Amino acid sequence: MSPIIPDEEMLHAYVDGRLDAEARRRVEAFLARDLNWAEKVAGWKRDAERLRAAATGWALMPPNPRLDPTGLRRAGRKRRQRRLATAAVLLLVAGLGGGAGWTARERMFAAAHPPMADAVSAYRVFATAGANAVEVSASGVEGMQAWLAQHLDRGGARLPDLTTYGVRLLGGRLLATDEGPAAMVFFEDEDGRRIAFFMRPGPPFATETIEERRDGGLLARYWHRNGYRFAVVAPADDARAAEIARVLRVGG
């Protein structure tokens, strides 16, 4: 089956759950190859979830075309584009040549590119994809380790046995980044809650310790070692994730 490059209408249909199983699998394969689009689609999913939450209790009200998720996402993109254009003009007027200008640009870049945003986006796209979350099912830790060594330079990281934390190794998925191939390995508990271990090549962070960043209901714990950036992404209320991140960092 040849890969497809879905248009925005198809991606919106994916977010809204309007694709059949085959089309959904092909879109997920595309998102696995392009993390930029995966991040955008994850944002659309967040928007849709917020709309559904806000619409609780509105089921008996007549439909309002202005509240259609696809239309709202388009309107939101237009508003963001206008805000970015306005911000760019203001920064140019202020003068970006001096130190204050550089500081402003750095802050804008940091806000637009938070650490390990690709890991969080990939989790949002694939953690809820059921069996389609992984493209390679686990045949034990050693088998998954061999798979990582086959596809990632220096093998990415060592995978310890995490069954003592109540999670089993589910499988993995390859992803593409500007710096090279990345991988996301999923662990799952008996209740179906998933913890993801994301790894990709990249420059060091400012510190060598494990850092944390919350994004909505998710918490990413990330660090750098041997030319790779690593992140453990899980629901923010999953207390096991902090210790699992420490164990994986030692193993990496």
GUFI-604873 format. One record per residue (C-alpha): y, x, z. Coordinates in Angstrom, 3 decimals, m for minus. Last residue first. Layout:
N
<atom><yy>Y</yy><xx>X</xx><zz>Z</zz></atom>
...
This chain:
252
<atom><yy>5.244</yy><xx>19.920</xx><zz>29.319</zz></atom>
<atom><yy>2.754</yy><xx>19.351</xx><zz>32.144</zz></atom>
<atom><yy>5.411</yy><xx>19.826</xx><zz>34.810</zz></atom>
<atom><yy>7.694</yy><xx>17.453</xx><zz>32.910</zz></atom>
<atom><yy>4.858</yy><xx>14.948</xx><zz>32.529</zz></atom>
<atom><yy>4.257</yy><xx>14.863</xx><zz>36.289</zz></atom>
<atom><yy>7.969</yy><xx>14.453</xx><zz>37.035</zz></atom>
<atom><yy>8.287</yy><xx>11.665</xx><zz>34.460</zz></atom>
<atom><yy>5.238</yy><xx>9.911</xx><zz>35.941</zz></atom>
<atom><yy>6.880</yy><xx>10.103</xx><zz>39.372</zz></atom>
<atom><yy>10.028</yy><xx>8.380</xx><zz>38.105</zz></atom>
<atom><yy>8.089</yy><xx>5.873</xx><zz>35.979</zz></atom>
<atom><yy>6.032</yy><xx>4.507</xx><zz>38.846</zz></atom>
<atom><yy>8.941</yy><xx>2.516</xx><zz>40.299</zz></atom>
<atom><yy>9.041</yy><xx>0.149</xx><zz>37.319</zz></atom>
<atom><yy>12.280</yy><xx>m1.788</xx><zz>37.956</zz></atom>
<atom><yy>14.208</yy><xx>m0.068</xx><zz>35.158</zz></atom>
<atom><yy>11.631</yy><xx>m1.090</xx><zz>32.569</zz></atom>
<atom><yy>10.220</yy><xx>2.095</xx><zz>31.074</zz></atom>
<atom><yy>11.246</yy><xx>5.102</xx><zz>29.011</zz></atom>
<atom><yy>10.011</yy><xx>8.626</xx><zz>29.747</zz></atom>
<atom><yy>11.988</yy><xx>11.093</xx><zz>27.677</zz></atom>
<atom><yy>11.402</yy><xx>14.543</xx><zz>26.214</zz></atom>
<atom><yy>13.598</yy><xx>16.847</xx><zz>24.152</zz></atom>
<atom><yy>11.807</yy><xx>19.786</xx><zz>22.631</zz></atom>
<atom><yy>12.717</yy><xx>23.421</xx><zz>21.981</zz></atom>
<atom><yy>10.578</yy><xx>24.798</xx><zz>24.789</zz></atom>
<atom><yy>11.714</yy><xx>22.269</xx><zz>27.406</zz></atom>
<atom><yy>14.356</yy><xx>19.571</xx><zz>27.656</zz></atom>
<atom><yy>14.690</yy><xx>16.600</xx><zz>30.000</zz></atom>
<atom><yy>14.841</yy><xx>12.801</xx><zz>30.035</zz></atom>
<atom><yy>14.419</yy><xx>9.792</xx><zz>32.281</zz></atom>
<atom><yy>15.239</yy><xx>6.597</xx><zz>30.382</zz></atom>
<atom><yy>15.715</yy><xx>3.319</xx><zz>32.245</zz></atom>
<atom><yy>15.438</yy><xx>m0.067</xx><zz>30.575</zz></atom>
<atom><yy>16.863</yy><xx>m3.469</xx><zz>31.491</zz></atom>
<atom><yy>20.177</yy><xx>m2.806</xx><zz>29.781</zz></atom>
<atom><yy>20.369</yy><xx>0.901</xx><zz>29.037</zz></atom>
<atom><yy>20.114</yy><xx>3.067</xx><zz>32.143</zz></atom>
<atom><yy>20.330</yy><xx>6.821</xx><zz>31.834</zz></atom>
<atom><yy>18.574</yy><xx>9.393</xx><zz>33.985</zz></atom>
<atom><yy>18.477</yy><xx>13.189</xx><zz>33.964</zz></atom>
<atom><yy>15.515</yy><xx>15.402</xx><zz>34.837</zz></atom>
<atom><yy>16.793</yy><xx>18.882</xx><zz>35.613</zz></atom>
<atom><yy>17.626</yy><xx>21.646</xx><zz>33.142</zz></atom>
<atom><yy>21.278</yy><xx>20.671</xx><zz>32.763</zz></atom>
<atom><yy>23.639</yy><xx>20.352</xx><zz>29.778</zz></atom>
<atom><yy>20.821</yy><xx>19.209</xx><zz>27.513</zz></atom>
<atom><yy>18.920</yy><xx>21.623</xx><zz>25.312</zz></atom>
<atom><yy>18.813</yy><xx>21.334</xx><zz>21.500</zz></atom>
<atom><yy>16.295</yy><xx>19.116</xx><zz>19.704</zz></atom>
<atom><yy>12.685</yy><xx>18.635</xx><zz>18.689</zz></atom>
<atom><yy>11.151</yy><xx>15.265</xx><zz>19.581</zz></atom>
<atom><yy>9.176</yy><xx>13.716</xx><zz>22.409</zz></atom>
<atom><yy>8.891</yy><xx>10.166</xx><zz>23.750</zz></atom>
<atom><yy>6.609</yy><xx>9.098</xx><zz>26.605</zz></atom>
<atom><yy>6.516</yy><xx>5.313</xx><zz>26.859</zz></atom>
<atom><yy>5.654</yy><xx>3.109</xx><zz>29.835</zz></atom>
<atom><yy>4.216</yy><xx>m0.315</xx><zz>29.147</zz></atom>
<atom><yy>3.622</yy><xx>m3.404</xx><zz>31.239</zz></atom>
<atom><yy>0.499</yy><xx>m5.232</xx><zz>30.022</zz></atom>
<atom><yy>m0.507</yy><xx>m6.521</xx><zz>33.453</zz></atom>
<atom><yy>m3.429</yy><xx>m4.103</xx><zz>33.724</zz></atom>
<atom><yy>m1.131</yy><xx>m1.135</xx><zz>33.096</zz></atom>
<atom><yy>m0.134</yy><xx>0.452</xx><zz>29.787</zz></atom>
<atom><yy>0.697</yy><xx>3.965</xx><zz>28.601</zz></atom>
<atom><yy>2.355</yy><xx>4.553</xx><zz>25.245</zz></atom>
<atom><yy>2.900</yy><xx>7.834</xx><zz>23.397</zz></atom>
<atom><yy>5.951</yy><xx>8.208</xx><zz>21.169</zz></atom>
<atom><yy>6.091</yy><xx>11.069</xx><zz>18.700</zz></atom>
<atom><yy>8.795</yy><xx>12.910</xx><zz>16.810</zz></atom>
<atom><yy>8.845</yy><xx>14.689</xx><zz>13.465</zz></atom>
<atom><yy>11.882</yy><xx>16.832</xx><zz>12.636</zz></atom>
<atom><yy>15.495</yy><xx>17.388</xx><zz>13.675</zz></atom>
<atom><yy>16.888</yy><xx>14.449</xx><zz>11.684</zz></atom>
<atom><yy>14.280</yy><xx>12.202</xx><zz>13.282</zz></atom>
<atom><yy>11.048</yy><xx>10.585</xx><zz>12.067</zz></atom>
<atom><yy>8.490</yy><xx>8.749</xx><zz>14.191</zz></atom>
<atom><yy>4.764</yy><xx>9.159</xx><zz>14.804</zz></atom>
<atom><yy>2.986</yy><xx>6.613</xx><zz>16.992</zz></atom>
<atom><yy>0.664</yy><xx>6.980</xx><zz>19.937</zz></atom>
<atom><yy>m2.131</yy><xx>5.392</xx><zz>21.899</zz></atom>
<atom><yy>m2.876</yy><xx>3.225</xx><zz>24.938</zz></atom>
<atom><yy>m3.382</yy><xx>5.804</xx><zz>27.690</zz></atom>
<atom><yy>m4.114</yy><xx>3.928</xx><zz>30.894</zz></atom>
<atom><yy>m1.744</yy><xx>3.076</xx><zz>33.703</zz></atom>
<atom><yy>m2.330</yy><xx>2.494</xx><zz>37.420</zz></atom>
<atom><yy>m0.622</yy><xx>5.631</xx><zz>38.652</zz></atom>
<atom><yy>m3.958</yy><xx>7.348</xx><zz>39.367</zz></atom>
<atom><yy>m4.826</yy><xx>6.624</xx><zz>35.721</zz></atom>
<atom><yy>m2.175</yy><xx>9.124</xx><zz>34.629</zz></atom>
<atom><yy>m4.448</yy><xx>11.832</xx><zz>33.207</zz></atom>
<atom><yy>m2.146</yy><xx>14.604</xx><zz>32.024</zz></atom>
<atom><yy>m0.687</yy><xx>14.895</xx><zz>28.517</zz></atom>
<atom><yy>0.590</yy><xx>18.358</xx><zz>27.633</zz></atom>
<atom><yy>3.713</yy><xx>18.453</xx><zz>25.510</zz></atom>
<atom><yy>4.960</yy><xx>18.650</xx><zz>21.925</zz></atom>
<atom><yy>2.019</yy><xx>20.379</xx><zz>20.271</zz></atom>
<atom><yy>3.832</yy><xx>23.618</xx><zz>19.527</zz></atom>
<atom><yy>5.281</yy><xx>21.985</xx><zz>16.388</zz></atom>
<atom><yy>4.208</yy><xx>18.366</xx><zz>16.279</zz></atom>
<atom><yy>1.685</yy><xx>16.681</xx><zz>13.963</zz></atom>
<atom><yy>m1.689</yy><xx>18.297</xx><zz>14.601</zz></atom>
<atom><yy>m0.922</yy><xx>19.285</xx><zz>18.188</zz></atom>
<atom><yy>0.020</yy><xx>15.682</xx><zz>18.954</zz></atom>
<atom><yy>m3.282</yy><xx>14.407</xx><zz>17.523</zz></atom>
<atom><yy>m5.222</yy><xx>17.029</xx><zz>19.497</zz></atom>
<atom><yy>m3.519</yy><xx>15.857</xx><zz>22.694</zz></atom>
<atom><yy>m4.396</yy><xx>12.264</xx><zz>21.846</zz></atom>
<atom><yy>m8.058</yy><xx>13.239</xx><zz>21.524</zz></atom>
<atom><yy>m7.973</yy><xx>15.207</xx><zz>24.768</zz></atom>
<atom><yy>m6.341</yy><xx>12.341</xx><zz>26.671</zz></atom>
<atom><yy>m8.969</yy><xx>9.839</xx><zz>25.607</zz></atom>
<atom><yy>m9.692</yy><xx>8.182</xx><zz>22.283</zz></atom>
<atom><yy>m6.237</yy><xx>6.624</xx><zz>22.212</zz></atom>
<atom><yy>m5.345</yy><xx>4.337</xx><zz>19.347</zz></atom>
<atom><yy>m3.264</yy><xx>5.824</xx><zz>16.541</zz></atom>
<atom><yy>m0.657</yy><xx>3.565</xx><zz>14.917</zz></atom>
<atom><yy>0.625</yy><xx>2.288</xx><zz>18.233</zz></atom>
<atom><yy>2.936</yy><xx>m0.608</xx><zz>19.048</zz></atom>
<atom><yy>1.075</yy><xx>m2.747</xx><zz>16.509</zz></atom>
<atom><yy>m1.358</yy><xx>m3.891</xx><zz>19.219</zz></atom>
<atom><yy>1.465</yy><xx>m5.825</xx><zz>20.838</zz></atom>
<atom><yy>4.836</yy><xx>m5.150</xx><zz>19.207</zz></atom>
<atom><yy>6.785</yy><xx>m5.477</xx><zz>22.463</zz></atom>
<atom><yy>6.831</yy><xx>m1.747</xx><zz>23.179</zz></atom>
<atom><yy>7.582</yy><xx>m1.014</xx><zz>19.504</zz></atom>
<atom><yy>11.194</yy><xx>m1.941</xx><zz>18.772</zz></atom>
<atom><yy>12.611</yy><xx>m1.716</xx><zz>22.273</zz></atom>
<atom><yy>10.786</yy><xx>1.552</xx><zz>22.946</zz></atom>
<atom><yy>12.058</yy><xx>3.028</xx><zz>19.679</zz></atom>
<atom><yy>15.608</yy><xx>2.115</xx><zz>20.672</zz></atom>
<atom><yy>15.247</yy><xx>3.758</xx><zz>24.085</zz></atom>
<atom><yy>13.838</yy><xx>6.935</xx><zz>22.537</zz></atom>
<atom><yy>16.546</yy><xx>6.992</xx><zz>19.850</zz></atom>
<atom><yy>19.235</yy><xx>6.641</xx><zz>22.514</zz></atom>
<atom><yy>17.912</yy><xx>9.870</xx><zz>24.023</zz></atom>
<atom><yy>21.314</yy><xx>10.884</xx><zz>25.379</zz></atom>
<atom><yy>24.166</yy><xx>8.487</xx><zz>24.490</zz></atom>
<atom><yy>25.519</yy><xx>8.750</xx><zz>20.931</zz></atom>
<atom><yy>28.459</yy><xx>6.335</xx><zz>20.538</zz></atom>
<atom><yy>29.809</yy><xx>6.965</xx><zz>24.038</zz></atom>
<atom><yy>29.273</yy><xx>10.709</xx><zz>23.682</zz></atom>
<atom><yy>31.027</yy><xx>10.728</xx><zz>20.302</zz></atom>
<atom><yy>34.004</yy><xx>8.802</xx><zz>21.674</zz></atom>
<atom><yy>34.228</yy><xx>11.130</xx><zz>24.661</zz></atom>
<atom><yy>34.076</yy><xx>14.189</xx><zz>22.442</zz></atom>
<atom><yy>36.762</yy><xx>12.767</xx><zz>20.175</zz></atom>
<atom><yy>39.066</yy><xx>12.079</xx><zz>23.093</zz></atom>
<atom><yy>38.530</yy><xx>15.570</xx><zz>24.493</zz></atom>
<atom><yy>39.241</yy><xx>17.096</xx><zz>21.092</zz></atom>
<atom><yy>42.468</yy><xx>15.123</xx><zz>20.872</zz></atom>
<atom><yy>43.553</yy><xx>16.199</xx><zz>24.338</zz></atom>
<atom><yy>42.934</yy><xx>19.811</xx><zz>23.368</zz></atom>
<atom><yy>45.184</yy><xx>19.615</xx><zz>20.349</zz></atom>
<atom><yy>44.488</yy><xx>18.905</xx><zz>16.679</zz></atom>
<atom><yy>43.564</yy><xx>15.282</xx><zz>17.091</zz></atom>
<atom><yy>47.070</yy><xx>13.912</xx><zz>16.891</zz></atom>
<atom><yy>47.967</yy><xx>10.692</xx><zz>18.667</zz></atom>
<atom><yy>48.512</yy><xx>9.032</xx><zz>15.295</zz></atom>
<atom><yy>45.081</yy><xx>10.157</xx><zz>14.146</zz></atom>
<atom><yy>43.529</yy><xx>8.821</xx><zz>17.324</zz></atom>
<atom><yy>45.257</yy><xx>5.487</xx><zz>16.912</zz></atom>
<atom><yy>44.123</yy><xx>5.212</xx><zz>13.299</zz></atom>
<atom><yy>40.524</yy><xx>5.994</xx><zz>14.225</zz></atom>
<atom><yy>40.588</yy><xx>3.459</xx><zz>17.048</zz></atom>
<atom><yy>41.815</yy><xx>0.757</xx><zz>14.684</zz></atom>
<atom><yy>39.058</yy><xx>1.562</xx><zz>12.183</zz></atom>
<atom><yy>36.463</yy><xx>1.544</xx><zz>14.951</zz></atom>
<atom><yy>37.715</yy><xx>m1.809</xx><zz>16.231</zz></atom>
<atom><yy>37.630</yy><xx>m3.298</xx><zz>12.728</zz></atom>
<atom><yy>34.090</yy><xx>m2.018</xx><zz>12.174</zz></atom>
<atom><yy>33.008</yy><xx>m3.417</xx><zz>15.536</zz></atom>
<atom><yy>34.458</yy><xx>m6.822</xx><zz>14.640</zz></atom>
<atom><yy>32.672</yy><xx>m6.798</xx><zz>11.275</zz></atom>
<atom><yy>29.378</yy><xx>m5.827</xx><zz>12.948</zz></atom>
<atom><yy>29.788</yy><xx>m8.641</xx><zz>15.464</zz></atom>
<atom><yy>30.394</yy><xx>m11.159</xx><zz>12.699</zz></atom>
<atom><yy>27.194</yy><xx>m10.037</xx><zz>10.992</zz></atom>
<atom><yy>25.273</yy><xx>m10.256</xx><zz>14.255</zz></atom>
<atom><yy>26.724</yy><xx>m13.698</xx><zz>14.915</zz></atom>
<atom><yy>25.655</yy><xx>m14.916</xx><zz>11.496</zz></atom>
<atom><yy>22.087</yy><xx>m13.709</xx><zz>12.009</zz></atom>
<atom><yy>21.917</yy><xx>m15.148</xx><zz>15.519</zz></atom>
<atom><yy>23.114</yy><xx>m18.644</xx><zz>14.441</zz></atom>
<atom><yy>25.698</yy><xx>m19.691</xx><zz>17.017</zz></atom>
<atom><yy>28.368</yy><xx>m20.592</xx><zz>14.439</zz></atom>
<atom><yy>25.873</yy><xx>m22.923</xx><zz>12.777</zz></atom>
<atom><yy>25.827</yy><xx>m25.103</xx><zz>15.935</zz></atom>
<atom><yy>22.582</yy><xx>m26.991</xx><zz>16.421</zz></atom>
<atom><yy>22.821</yy><xx>m30.320</xx><zz>18.260</zz></atom>
<atom><yy>22.335</yy><xx>m30.035</xx><zz>22.045</zz></atom>
<atom><yy>18.967</yy><xx>m30.895</xx><zz>23.549</zz></atom>
<atom><yy>17.803</yy><xx>m27.280</xx><zz>23.722</zz></atom>
<atom><yy>20.987</yy><xx>m26.105</xx><zz>25.416</zz></atom>
<atom><yy>19.364</yy><xx>m25.492</xx><zz>28.791</zz></atom>
<atom><yy>18.936</yy><xx>m21.781</xx><zz>28.185</zz></atom>
<atom><yy>21.292</yy><xx>m20.800</xx><zz>25.351</zz></atom>
<atom><yy>22.771</yy><xx>m17.845</xx><zz>27.191</zz></atom>
<atom><yy>19.326</yy><xx>m16.287</xx><zz>27.583</zz></atom>
<atom><yy>18.515</yy><xx>m16.886</xx><zz>23.916</zz></atom>
<atom><yy>21.838</yy><xx>m15.379</xx><zz>22.884</zz></atom>
<atom><yy>21.289</yy><xx>m12.350</xx><zz>25.103</zz></atom>
<atom><yy>17.816</yy><xx>m11.867</xx><zz>23.627</zz></atom>
<atom><yy>19.216</yy><xx>m12.124</xx><zz>20.093</zz></atom>
<atom><yy>21.873</yy><xx>m9.505</xx><zz>20.825</zz></atom>
<atom><yy>19.245</yy><xx>m7.189</xx><zz>22.333</zz></atom>
<atom><yy>17.099</yy><xx>m7.655</xx><zz>19.242</zz></atom>
<atom><yy>20.065</yy><xx>m6.814</xx><zz>17.021</zz></atom>
<atom><yy>20.560</yy><xx>m3.626</xx><zz>18.998</zz></atom>
<atom><yy>16.895</yy><xx>m2.727</xx><zz>18.526</zz></atom>
<atom><yy>17.368</yy><xx>m3.326</xx><zz>14.802</zz></atom>
<atom><yy>20.254</yy><xx>m0.856</xx><zz>14.727</zz></atom>
<atom><yy>18.256</yy><xx>1.768</xx><zz>16.649</zz></atom>
<atom><yy>15.258</yy><xx>1.350</xx><zz>14.350</zz></atom>
<atom><yy>17.593</yy><xx>1.689</xx><zz>11.363</zz></atom>
<atom><yy>18.698</yy><xx>5.097</xx><zz>12.580</zz></atom>
<atom><yy>15.129</yy><xx>5.843</xx><zz>13.666</zz></atom>
<atom><yy>13.865</yy><xx>5.724</xx><zz>10.077</zz></atom>
<atom><yy>10.150</yy><xx>6.361</xx><zz>9.581</zz></atom>
<atom><yy>8.966</yy><xx>4.187</xx><zz>12.471</zz></atom>
<atom><yy>11.380</yy><xx>1.502</xx><zz>11.323</zz></atom>
<atom><yy>9.702</yy><xx>1.454</xx><zz>7.898</zz></atom>
<atom><yy>6.242</yy><xx>1.089</xx><zz>9.466</zz></atom>
<atom><yy>7.590</yy><xx>m1.737</xx><zz>11.622</zz></atom>
<atom><yy>8.879</yy><xx>m3.470</xx><zz>8.486</zz></atom>
<atom><yy>5.459</yy><xx>m3.124</xx><zz>6.854</zz></atom>
<atom><yy>3.689</yy><xx>m4.519</xx><zz>9.905</zz></atom>
<atom><yy>6.075</yy><xx>m7.499</xx><zz>10.024</zz></atom>
<atom><yy>5.505</yy><xx>m8.217</xx><zz>6.331</zz></atom>
<atom><yy>1.741</yy><xx>m8.320</xx><zz>6.920</zz></atom>
<atom><yy>1.972</yy><xx>m10.494</xx><zz>10.041</zz></atom>
<atom><yy>4.279</yy><xx>m13.090</xx><zz>8.502</zz></atom>
<atom><yy>8.008</yy><xx>m12.761</xx><zz>8.995</zz></atom>
<atom><yy>10.307</yy><xx>m15.260</xx><zz>10.755</zz></atom>
<atom><yy>10.333</yy><xx>m13.649</xx><zz>14.208</zz></atom>
<atom><yy>14.147</yy><xx>m13.567</xx><zz>14.491</zz></atom>
<atom><yy>14.240</yy><xx>m9.759</xx><zz>14.544</zz></atom>
<atom><yy>11.932</yy><xx>m9.579</xx><zz>11.513</zz></atom>
<atom><yy>14.017</yy><xx>m12.162</xx><zz>9.630</zz></atom>
<atom><yy>17.097</yy><xx>m10.060</xx><zz>10.351</zz></atom>
<atom><yy>15.276</yy><xx>m7.033</xx><zz>8.922</zz></atom>
<atom><yy>14.324</yy><xx>m9.025</xx><zz>5.826</zz></atom>
<atom><yy>17.925</yy><xx>m10.114</xx><zz>5.305</zz></atom>
<atom><yy>19.088</yy><xx>m6.548</xx><zz>5.871</zz></atom>
<atom><yy>16.979</yy><xx>m5.194</xx><zz>3.008</zz></atom>
<atom><yy>13.519</yy><xx>m3.763</xx><zz>3.540</zz></atom>
<atom><yy>12.620</yy><xx>m0.330</xx><zz>2.181</zz></atom>
<atom><yy>8.951</yy><xx>m0.636</xx><zz>1.368</zz></atom>
<atom><yy>6.042</yy><xx>1.780</xx><zz>1.588</zz></atom>
<atom><yy>3.314</yy><xx>1.503</xx><zz>m1.060</zz></atom>
<atom><yy>0.000</yy><xx>0.000</xx><zz>0.000</zz></atom>
